[in-house]
Amino acid sequence: MPSRKRNRPEPDFVTCFGVGDGWPCPDRHHSSFLYTFGGSCLLVDCGECLSSSYSRSGHSYEALDGILLSHLHSDHVGGLFMFLQGMWLEKRRRPLTIYLPDEGIQPLKRMLKAVYLFEELIGFPLRFESLHPGKAIEIGTIHVTPYATQHLAQLRATFGRQRRQAFECFSFVLEASGRRVGHSADIGFATDLDPLLANPLDHLVCELAHCDLDAICQRLIGVRSQIARVTFVHLSRELWNVRADTRRRLKKWLEDVPFVIAQDGQRVGF
């Protein structure tokens, strides 16, 4: 009698295409993360060199279910246009929605026209939707809840009057297939992590560039029994250049919580 093969669920993981901190860097690309999660594929941020990184990964251009742009800093959006050009040349046909701060929608649309990536050419419907704090969205099978962070608070305080810009930045909770994942994107204070840590996490992807390492770890240790794993990304140059010491500091704080300091191209399972 032939044996029956058990249907195993697809593995859930995040591919770290770019883990740089926004500074020019010879050994890191800029922020971009592909979540293959609950049978869906979701891209968070589109930093420079995404086009080559995505192509090298072997992922299908047709399989991507949506894109989240956490904020409009160049190291998070600078690779978007080449990535969309790649989708056109690779003949994607599925509609694609990009979710981002509202103030970026019209400028991005104008830029796409300026570089001749208008919808009649690219061959697939491209939509833009605004992110709103606490308002959940569905991307494929992934339930996404955005939360406002204070990453751009200082810029707002300094330039808000003359620039009349919203200076929005978001972190995200991603939920699918019974798992809950937090993605910090860029934060301003360790307390920006609180909405992500309000319930147990199977995985936390956390930046280490814009907030003191000790302050972040102090926030994490109070709930460390509820965090299954942490992937640290976006390390400041200072922390990146002394990674062995950074790892020792994190280990001292987090004790038995598994963590990794991610490198470009690294795939981390949940």
C-alpha positions in Angstrom: 0.0 0.0 0.0 1.6 3.3 -1.1 2.4 5.7 1.8 0.6 9.0 2.0 2.5 12.2 2.0 1.5 14.5 4.8 0.6 18.0 3.7 3.0 20.3 5.6 2.3 24.0 5.9 4.6 26.3 3.9 7.4 27.7 6.1 7.0 31.3 7.3 10.1 33.5 7.1 11.4 37.0 6.4 14.1 37.6 3.8 16.2 40.6 4.7 17.1 42.2 1.4 18.7 45.3 3.0 19.7 45.9 6.7 21.6 49.2 6.3 21.0 52.2 8.5 20.6 54.9 5.8 24.3 55.9 5.7 26.4 55.1 2.6 27.6 51.6 3.3 29.9 49.3 1.4 28.5 46.0 2.8 24.8 46.7 3.4 21.9 47.6 1.2 19.0 49.7 2.5 15.8 48.7 4.2 13.7 46.1 2.4 12.1 42.9 3.9 10.1 40.2 2.2 7.7 38.3 4.4 6.6 34.9 3.1 3.9 34.3 5.6 0.6 32.4 5.7 0.9 31.6 2.0 1.2 35.2 1.0 4.2 37.5 0.1 4.5 41.0 1.5 7.3 43.5 0.9 8.0 46.0 3.7 10.0 49.0 2.3 11.9 49.3 -0.9 15.4 50.5 -0.1 18.1 50.9 -2.8 19.3 47.7 -4.5 16.0 45.9 -4.0 15.8 45.2 -7.7 19.0 43.1 -7.8 18.3 41.5 -4.4 14.8 40.4 -5.3 16.0 39.0 -8.7 18.8 37.1 -7.0 16.4 35.6 -4.5 14.5 33.7 -7.2 11.1 34.9 -5.8 8.3 35.3 -8.4 7.3 38.8 -9.4 3.8 37.5 -9.8 3.6 36.1 -6.3 4.0 39.4 -4.5 0.7 40.4 -2.8 1.4 44.0 -1.7 4.0 46.5 -0.6 4.1 48.5 2.6 6.2 51.7 2.8 6.7 52.6 6.4 7.8 56.2 5.7 9.3 58.3 2.9 13.0 58.5 3.8 15.1 57.6 0.7 16.6 54.6 2.3 13.1 53.1 2.5 11.7 54.1 -0.9 14.8 54.7 -3.1 14.6 51.3 -4.8 10.9 51.4 -5.6 11.1 52.7 -9.2 13.6 50.1 -10.4 11.6 47.4 -8.7 8.5 48.4 -10.5 10.4 48.6 -13.7 11.6 45.0 -13.0 7.9 44.0 -12.6 7.1 45.5 -15.9 10.0 43.8 -17.8 9.3 40.5 -16.1 5.6 40.8 -17.3 3.8 40.8 -14.0 0.0 40.9 -14.6 -1.6 40.8 -11.2 -2.9 44.1 -9.7 -0.5 45.5 -7.0 -1.4 47.8 -4.1 1.3 50.0 -2.4 0.3 51.2 1.1 2.1 54.3 2.3 1.8 57.6 4.2 -0.8 59.7 2.4 1.5 62.6 1.6 3.6 60.4 -0.6 0.9 59.2 -3.0 0.6 62.1 -5.4 4.4 62.7 -5.6 5.0 59.0 -6.3 2.4 59.0 -9.0 4.0 62.1 -10.6 7.4 60.5 -10.5 6.1 57.3 -12.1 4.8 59.4 -15.0 8.1 61.3 -15.2 10.1 58.0 -15.6 7.5 56.6 -18.1 6.2 53.9 -15.8 2.6 54.7 -16.5 -0.1 52.0 -16.2 -0.7 51.7 -19.9 3.0 50.6 -20.2 3.6 48.4 -17.2 0.8 46.0 -17.9 -0.7 45.6 -14.5 -3.0 47.8 -12.3 -1.1 49.7 -9.7 -2.9 51.2 -6.8 -1.9 53.4 -3.9 -3.6 53.4 -0.5 -3.0 55.6 2.6 -1.9 54.1 5.9 -3.8 55.1 9.0 -2.7 54.4 12.6 -4.7 51.4 14.0 -6.7 50.8 10.8 -6.1 47.3 9.8 -5.7 46.2 6.1 -5.7 42.8 4.4 -2.8 41.9 2.1 -3.4 38.4 0.7 -3.9 36.3 3.8 -1.9 38.7 6.0 -3.7 41.0 8.5 -1.7 44.1 8.8 -2.1 46.8 11.5 0.0 49.9 11.2 1.0 52.0 14.2 2.4 55.5 14.2 6.0 55.9 15.5 7.9 59.1 16.5 10.8 58.5 14.1 10.2 61.8 12.3 9.1 63.8 15.4 12.2 65.9 15.5 11.9 66.7 11.8 8.3 67.7 12.3 9.3 70.0 15.2 12.1 71.6 13.3 10.5 72.0 9.8 6.8 71.4 10.3 5.7 75.0 10.0 7.5 75.9 6.8 7.2 72.5 5.1 3.5 71.7 5.9 4.2 68.0 5.7 2.7 65.2 7.9 6.0 63.5 8.7 4.3 60.1 9.2 6.1 56.9 10.0 4.6 53.5 10.8 5.5 50.2 12.4 3.4 47.1 11.7 1.9 44.0 13.3 1.5 41.2 10.8 -0.8 38.3 11.5 -1.5 35.1 9.5 -1.7 31.4 10.0 -2.0 31.8 13.7 1.3 33.7 14.0 1.9 37.3 15.1 5.0 39.2 13.9 6.1 42.8 14.8 8.1 44.9 12.4 9.4 48.1 14.0 10.6 49.9 10.8 12.2 53.1 12.2 11.3 54.3 15.6 12.0 57.5 17.6 11.7 56.2 21.2 11.7 52.7 22.7 8.1 53.2 23.7 7.2 53.1 20.0 7.5 49.3 20.3 4.7 49.1 22.9 1.8 48.5 20.4 3.8 45.6 18.9 4.6 44.1 22.3 1.0 44.4 23.6 0.4 40.7 22.8 2.8 37.8 22.4 5.0 37.7 19.3 6.3 34.8 17.3 8.9 37.1 15.8 10.0 40.7 16.2 12.1 42.5 13.5 13.6 45.5 15.3 15.8 48.3 14.2 18.9 49.5 16.2 19.8 52.8 14.6 17.6 55.5 16.0 17.1 54.5 19.6 19.7 53.5 22.2 20.3 49.7 22.4 19.9 49.6 26.2 16.6 51.5 26.0 15.2 49.1 23.5 16.4 46.1 25.5 14.9 47.5 28.7 11.6 47.6 26.8 12.0 44.0 25.6 13.0 42.3 28.8 9.7 43.0 30.6 7.9 40.9 28.0 10.8 38.6 26.8 8.8 35.5 27.8 6.2 36.5 25.2 8.7 37.0 22.3 9.8 33.8 20.6 12.6 35.3 18.5 14.1 38.7 17.6 15.8 39.7 14.4 17.8 42.9 14.7 18.3 45.1 11.6 19.2 48.6 10.6 22.0 48.7 13.1 23.8 52.1 13.4 27.3 52.1 11.9 28.8 52.2 15.3 26.9 49.0 16.4 27.5 47.3 13.0 31.2 47.9 13.1 31.6 46.1 16.5 29.0 43.4 15.9 30.7 40.9 18.3 30.4 43.4 21.1 26.9 44.3 20.1 25.9 40.6 20.1 27.4 40.3 23.6 25.4 43.3 24.9 22.2 41.9 23.4 22.8 38.5 24.9 23.4 40.0 28.3 20.1 41.8 28.2 17.9 39.2 26.5 19.4 36.1 28.1 17.5 33.1 26.7 15.5 34.9 23.9 16.9 33.7 20.6 18.0 36.6 18.4 20.0 37.2 15.2 21.8 40.3 13.8 20.7 40.0 10.2 22.9 40.5 7.2 21.8 41.3 3.6 20.1 38.4 1.9 19.6 36.4 5.2 16.4 34.4 5.5 15.1 34.0 9.0 12.3 31.6 9.9 9.6 32.3 12.5 
